[in-house]
Amino acid sequence: MLDERYTIDALKEVYHARWGIEELYKISKNMIVVDDFHGRSERTVKQELFAHFVLITMSRLCTNESATRRNGSETNNTGKL
């Protein structure tokens, strides 16, 4: 069934690479209610989607920064990033 061109290690790598994408999809699906867009035109719906994605990205960046600071890594001589 498996093509010999694809090793188990390569399949594991692809699976783990997709994990972040799947998590983003799950978060987006919970955050964005498709039936409840404020805009009614294609352009305003796209703007709303992009705004949601920006908020999700900013939230993840803040979460990562907070975890980094909490763990005390990547600090300079003043103790600040």
C-alpha positions as a printed NumPy array, in Angstrom:
array([[  0.   ,   0.   ,   0.   ],
       [  2.799,   2.44 ,   0.791],
       [  4.877,   3.685,  -2.069],
       [  8.54 ,   2.953,  -1.373],
       [  9.43 ,   6.555,  -2.25 ],
       [  7.865,   7.695,   1.017],
       [  9.643,   6.561,   4.148],
       [  7.99 ,   6.328,   7.544],
       [ 10.214,   9.178,   8.747],
       [  9.103,  11.394,   5.855],
       [  5.441,  10.679,   6.617],
       [  6.006,  11.469,  10.309],
       [  7.637,  14.768,   9.353],
       [  4.716,  15.752,   7.112],
       [  2.203,  14.773,   9.8  ],
       [  3.935,  16.896,  12.435],
       [  4.367,  19.809,  10.016],
       [  0.594,  19.851,   9.447],
       [ -0.203,  19.898,  13.157],
       [  0.083,  23.689,  13.463],
       [ -2.153,  24.141,  10.441],
       [ -4.775,  21.81 ,  11.905],
       [ -4.689,  23.634,  15.242],
       [ -5.131,  26.997,  13.506],
       [ -8.086,  25.576,  11.581],
       [ -9.659,  24.314,  14.823],
       [ -9.201,  27.676,  16.561],
       [-10.5  ,  29.56 ,  13.516],
       [-13.552,  27.329,  13.22 ],
       [-14.451,  27.936,  16.869],
       [-13.78 ,  31.672,  16.671],
       [-15.504,  32.429,  13.37 ],
       [-19.185,  31.632,  13.086],
       [-19.761,  31.37 ,   9.346],
       [-23.457,  32.196,   9.614],
       [-22.782,  35.376,  11.591],
       [-20.671,  37.686,   9.428],
       [-21.313,  41.38 ,   9.928],
       [-20.589,  42.234,   6.311],
       [-22.84 ,  41.157,   3.482],
       [-20.621,  41.629,   0.442],
       [-17.732,  39.392,  -0.588],
       [-15.259,  42.166,   0.189],
       [-16.513,  42.806,   3.73 ],
       [-16.653,  39.078,   4.541],
       [-13.037,  38.737,   3.343],
       [-12.03 ,  41.714,   5.491],
       [-13.669,  40.126,   8.509],
       [-11.903,  36.813,   7.865],
       [ -8.532,  38.539,   7.506],
       [ -9.16 ,  40.495,  10.713],
       [ -9.877,  37.235,  12.554],
       [ -6.668,  35.697,  11.21 ],
       [ -4.67 ,  38.753,  12.287],
       [ -6.154,  38.503,  15.786],
       [ -5.372,  34.791,  15.994],
       [ -1.793,  35.437,  14.856],
       [ -1.313,  38.284,  17.334],
       [ -2.716,  36.127,  20.111],
       [ -0.296,  33.317,  19.285],
       [  2.644,  35.733,  19.15 ],
       [  1.724,  37.144,  22.562],
       [  1.286,  33.658,  23.992],
       [  4.684,  32.583,  22.677],
       [  6.337,  35.755,  23.989],
       [  4.735,  35.27 ,  27.387],
       [  5.914,  31.655,  27.567],
       [  9.427,  32.709,  26.574],
       [  9.567,  35.375,  29.271],
       [  8.063,  33.067,  31.865],
       [ 10.706,  30.454,  31.115],
       [ 13.43 ,  33.118,  31.386],
       [ 14.99 ,  32.384,  28.03 ],
       [ 16.175,  34.784,  25.354],
       [ 16.785,  37.695,  27.727],
       [ 19.479,  40.28 ,  27.288],
       [ 21.673,  41.815,  30.021],
       [ 18.834,  43.954,  31.401],
       [ 16.506,  40.981,  31.771],
       [ 14.229,  42.342,  29.052],
       [ 13.666,  41.063,  25.549]])
